[in-house]
Amino acid sequence: MTVLVVGSGGYLGSRLVPALLARGHRVRAGVTDPRRARAHGWGDRVETVRCDVLDPGCLPGALTGVDSVVYLVHRMGSGPGFRAEDAAGAAAMREAMATAGVRRCVYVSGLAPSGGPREALSRHMSSRLEVEQLLSDGPTPVFTLRAGIVLGSGSVGFEMMRTLCERLPVQPVPRWMRGSRVEPVAERDVLEALCHALEVAPRTGHGDLGCGEALTYSALLGRFSRVAGLPTVRVPVFGVPWDLVAAGLSPLMDVDAGTVAGLIESLRHEMVTAGPAWDLLPPGWEMTGIDDALRRALDD
């Protein structure tokens, strides 16, 4: 199978490419700047193509001869207009896949908050769900893998926890961060689910992927501190809005402020799976628990 990984220079894409190669697939690495692929150890084992979804003219060449597409584009860090850019890119990819006759597309999104009107969603999640819908409006079968906070070295969600626990031994935790639960998932499980989605019969719709344990973000910070051996204390605070938290955390992170703000805003919502979705992984696959996932990420 020839797989185009759109966004292969990012965190998840750069880890998916070697996983696909190890399973015998032909991989085409789609990046906005082909020079970025040379920084990865797999750069000389794939065909690298320019694949900028905001430049539709380059998409036909990138998709020629491709069986499947993994779409990992999310422009949250590009500025306040990221949602419009996400939508434009998804629409362009939808039309290009239809013209090229791509057999399937797998898109990675985040866990949608359980309950509540669409208007209450964070800008981050609203954009993710909009992209999911736009990709699915075409003739190409699209399956969306909705994953929780990915526990892996390099994941923005994981690195945000690492920064909080390493640099802030006393962590102020607003009420809204203590009330909503999250359900993280190990990097290895996300990669396996992606490969599995490409290797079974094409399907549509979405599936929720989590570790099977939901907890508050404050409790997740506590688990990280315990596994990492860091002495931290979480102190409840009141009346602190999410945007103020994001503004205070952004200078500590090696990530753009827009991405940090988007993730912090999403923590206001309950983001857990609807229930076990065993068909997202091969029979017999054992999900990774939170502590084990954290250890793996810290050892990476």
C-alpha positions as MATLAB code, in Angstrom:
seq = 'MTVLVVGSGGYLGSRLVPALLARGHRVRAGVTDPRRARAHGWGDRVETVRCDVLDPGCLPGALTGVDSVVYLVHRMGSGPGFRAEDAAGAAAMREAMATAGVRRCVYVSGLAPSGGPREALSRHMSSRLEVEQLLSDGPTPVFTLRAGIVLGSGSVGFEMMRTLCERLPVQPVPRWMRGSRVEPVAERDVLEALCHALEVAPRTGHGDLGCGEALTYSALLGRFSRVAGLPTVRVPVFGVPWDLVAAGLSPLMDVDAGTVAGLIESLRHEMVTAGPAWDLLPPGWEMTGIDDALRRALDD';
ca = [
       0.000    0.000    0.000;
       1.239    3.495   -0.816;
       0.382    5.910    2.001;
       0.688    9.671    1.854;
       1.258   11.059    5.355;
       0.187   14.696    5.202;
       1.993   16.476    8.009;
       4.801   13.938    8.306;
       7.161   16.587    9.689;
       5.052   17.050   12.820;
       5.109   15.139   16.088;
       2.710   12.319   15.228;
       3.553   12.124   11.538;
       7.281   11.784   12.177;
       6.548    8.746   14.364;
       3.936    7.237   12.077;
       6.250    7.129    9.050;
       8.730    4.588   10.544;
       5.830    2.544   11.945;
       4.350    2.237    8.448;
       7.738    1.412    6.930;
       8.238   -1.343    9.504;
       4.959   -2.915    8.351;
       6.094   -2.986    4.723;
       4.106   -0.046    3.354;
       5.426    2.448    0.826;
       5.375    5.879    2.399;
       5.203    9.256    0.738;
       6.074   11.975    3.233;
       3.993   15.087    2.609;
       5.531   18.254    4.052;
       5.239   21.961    3.351;
       9.030   22.184    3.137;
      10.700   18.990    1.796;
      13.967   19.933    3.478;
      12.351   19.186    6.853;
      12.181   15.461    6.088;
      15.974   15.244    5.933;
      16.143   15.893    9.671;
      14.498   12.531   10.367;
      16.219    9.175   10.349;
      13.703    7.842    7.836;
      14.264   10.655    5.325;
      16.200    8.500    2.847;
      13.676    5.644    3.016;
      10.641    7.539    1.749;
       9.591    9.658   -1.176;
       9.288   13.232    0.038;
       6.834   15.547   -1.689;
       5.690   19.095   -1.149;
       2.134   18.913    0.151;
       0.841   22.275    1.319;
      -2.940   22.061    1.669;
      -3.178   25.848    1.350;
      -1.601   25.567   -2.118;
      -4.004   23.237   -3.968;
      -1.809   23.273   -7.065;
       0.720   20.944   -5.421;
      -1.835   18.348   -4.283;
      -2.413   16.409   -7.561;
       1.271   15.545   -7.817;
       1.474   14.562   -4.161;
      -1.543   12.249   -4.529;
      -0.635   10.550   -7.818;
      -0.443    6.775   -7.262;
      -1.489    7.021   -3.607;
      -3.817    4.392   -2.130;
      -4.434    5.962    1.288;
      -3.967    9.291    3.014;
      -3.310   10.040    6.672;
      -4.302   13.642    7.322;
      -2.465   15.207   10.276;
      -2.821   18.904    9.486;
      -3.858   21.324   12.222;
      -2.813   24.965   12.009;
      -3.677   26.037   15.545;
      -0.313   27.706   16.018;
      -0.468   29.771   12.814;
      -2.446   32.661   14.297;
      -6.020   33.788   14.948;
      -7.152   32.774   11.462;
      -6.191   29.116   11.921;
      -9.783   27.870   11.771;
     -10.385   29.356    8.318;
      -7.063   27.948    7.120;
      -7.916   24.503    8.510;
     -11.240   24.580    6.694;
      -9.711   25.712    3.404;
      -7.031   23.038    3.586;
      -9.528   20.273    4.338;
     -11.771   21.310    1.441;
      -8.809   21.394   -0.953;
      -7.640   17.945    0.171;
     -11.172   16.538   -0.159;
     -11.409   17.658   -3.790;
      -7.891   16.514   -4.626;
      -8.467   13.045   -3.118;
     -11.678   12.661   -5.097;
      -9.937   13.566   -8.359;
      -6.995   11.243   -7.637;
      -9.244    8.305   -6.715;
      -7.755    7.793   -3.247;
      -9.248    4.679   -1.619;
      -9.383    5.961    1.961;
      -8.388    8.749    4.316;
      -7.684    8.542    8.035;
      -7.841   11.787   10.002;
      -6.638   12.294   13.570;
      -8.764   14.575   15.723;
      -9.231   15.096   19.443;
     -11.819   13.670   21.811;
     -14.965   15.729   21.445;
     -16.374   17.005   24.740;
     -19.171   14.794   26.027;
     -22.404   16.766   25.941;
     -22.982   20.478   25.551;
     -23.873   22.585   22.506;
     -21.411   23.008   19.664;
     -21.152   26.755   20.462;
     -19.580   25.923   23.826;
     -16.634   24.077   22.286;
     -13.153   25.526   22.312;
     -11.864   26.990   19.060;
      -9.410   24.094   18.900;
     -12.096   21.398   19.029;
     -14.552   23.329   16.842;
     -11.926   23.429   14.120;
     -11.117   19.733   14.491;
     -14.760   18.731   14.110;
     -15.213   21.093   11.172;
     -12.252   19.534    9.364;
     -13.686   16.079   10.057;
     -16.969   17.099    8.432;
     -15.354   18.803    5.440;
     -13.140   15.822    4.636;
     -16.109   13.472    4.953;
     -18.290   15.469    2.552;
     -16.475   14.009   -0.457;
     -16.602   10.546   -2.082;
     -13.405    9.291   -0.404;
     -14.155    7.105    2.655;
     -12.889    9.052    5.684;
     -12.414    7.567    9.137;
     -11.607    9.902   12.031;
      -9.620    8.689   14.992;
     -10.509   10.917   17.951;
      -7.700   10.616   20.458;
      -7.239   12.061   23.924;
      -4.081   13.793   25.192;
      -1.266   11.782   23.612;
       1.315   10.652   26.161;
       4.525   10.664   24.181;
       7.753   12.628   24.175;
       7.249   15.529   21.783;
       3.475   15.628   22.055;
       2.405   19.186   22.904;
       0.041   17.898   25.600;
       2.777   15.799   27.194;
       5.390   18.539   26.968;
       2.982   20.993   28.577;
       2.636   18.635   31.545;
       6.407   18.185   31.699;
       6.922   21.947   31.733;
       4.337   22.499   34.458;
       5.764   19.789   36.706;
       9.456   20.581   36.177;
       9.258   24.363   36.404;
       6.340   24.918   38.789;
       6.697   22.828   41.952;
       3.674   24.708   43.308;
       0.934   24.512   40.685;
      -2.160   26.737   40.879;
      -5.154   24.761   39.629;
      -8.333   26.705   38.690;
     -11.734   25.256   39.548;
     -12.616   24.535   35.904;
      -9.443   22.444   35.545;
     -10.403   20.372   38.582;
     -13.966   19.672   37.484;
     -13.588   18.314   33.952;
     -12.042   14.929   33.203;
      -9.651   13.940   30.435;
      -8.767   10.507   29.096;
      -5.215   10.371   27.754;
      -3.790    7.702   25.462;
      -0.306    6.300   24.888;
       1.596    7.214   21.748;
       2.127    3.540   20.890;
      -1.629    2.907   20.967;
      -2.361    5.844   18.665;
       0.238    4.664   16.151;
      -1.122    1.114   16.257;
      -4.684    2.362   15.793;
      -3.613    4.444   12.797;
      -1.854    1.506   11.142;
      -4.830   -0.744   11.879;
      -7.260    1.755   10.346;
      -5.216    1.691    7.141;
      -5.011   -2.098    6.979;
      -8.661   -3.065    7.509;
     -11.449   -2.539    4.986;
     -12.093    1.187    4.359;
     -14.743    2.583    6.672;
     -16.302    5.905    7.539;
     -17.364    7.668   10.718;
     -15.252    8.077   13.823;
     -13.904    6.150   16.794;
     -12.815    7.378   20.228;
      -9.426    6.223   21.480;
      -8.420    6.532   25.131;
      -6.559    4.527   27.752;
      -9.732    3.455   29.584;
      -9.082    5.658   32.633;
     -10.572    9.138   32.976;
      -9.289   11.631   35.546;
      -9.122   15.356   36.117;
      -6.235   17.273   34.626;
      -5.067   18.101   38.142;
      -4.935   14.376   38.951;
      -3.059   13.715   35.700;
      -0.442   16.276   36.718;
      -0.134   14.428   40.020;
       0.418   11.130   38.215;
       3.095   12.697   36.024;
       4.898   14.115   39.062;
       4.812   10.762   40.847;
       6.110    8.772   37.866;
       8.783   11.388   37.127;
       9.813   11.627   40.776;
       9.101   15.338   40.993;
       7.947   16.910   44.297;
       4.988   19.059   43.241;
       1.960   20.452   45.032;
      -1.315   21.523   43.409;
      -3.086   24.451   45.039;
      -6.762   25.217   44.259;
      -7.379   28.780   43.065;
     -10.607   30.522   42.171;
     -11.675   33.085   39.614;
      -8.795   32.490   37.180;
      -9.982   32.347   33.537;
      -8.441   29.973   31.002;
      -6.914   32.757   28.886;
      -5.007   34.119   31.891;
      -3.660   30.618   32.598;
      -2.581   30.292   28.962;
      -0.863   33.689   29.024;
       1.073   32.692   32.135;
       2.095   29.288   30.785;
       3.067   30.305   27.244;
       6.412   31.934   28.163;
       7.498   28.703   29.864;
       6.815   26.555   26.800;
       8.905   26.025   23.686;
       5.647   26.112   21.719;
       3.853   29.060   20.156;
       1.353   30.879   22.338;
      -1.612   30.065   20.076;
      -1.135   26.326   20.480;
      -0.796   26.588   24.254;
      -3.916   28.752   24.454;
      -5.914   26.301   22.349;
      -4.994   23.340   24.528;
      -5.651   25.177   27.784;
      -9.035   26.353   26.527;
      -9.992   22.754   25.699;
      -9.327   21.644   29.289;
     -12.536   23.367   30.341;
     -14.476   20.518   28.719;
     -15.069   16.896   29.674;
     -13.106   14.861   27.128;
     -13.494   11.131   27.632;
     -14.355    8.266   25.315;
     -17.913    7.049   24.913;
     -16.702    3.570   25.896;
     -14.195    0.899   24.848;
     -13.727    0.695   21.098;
     -11.864   -2.571   20.671;
     -12.295   -2.539   16.896;
      -9.867    0.380   16.681;
      -6.969   -1.955   17.475;
      -5.977   -5.449   16.339;
      -7.414   -8.410   18.263;
      -5.351   -9.137   21.366;
      -3.750   -5.700   21.550;
      -3.372   -4.539   25.161;
      -3.972   -0.873   25.858;
      -1.210    0.985   27.685;
      -2.017    2.339   31.142;
      -1.271    5.924   32.105;
       1.732    5.181   34.324;
       3.340    2.919   31.737;
       2.700    5.470   28.987;
       4.316    8.201   31.077;
       7.363    6.030   31.788;
       7.786    5.246   28.105;
       7.547    8.922   27.194;
      10.022    9.963   29.886;
      12.476    7.263   28.779;
      12.243    8.332   25.114;
];
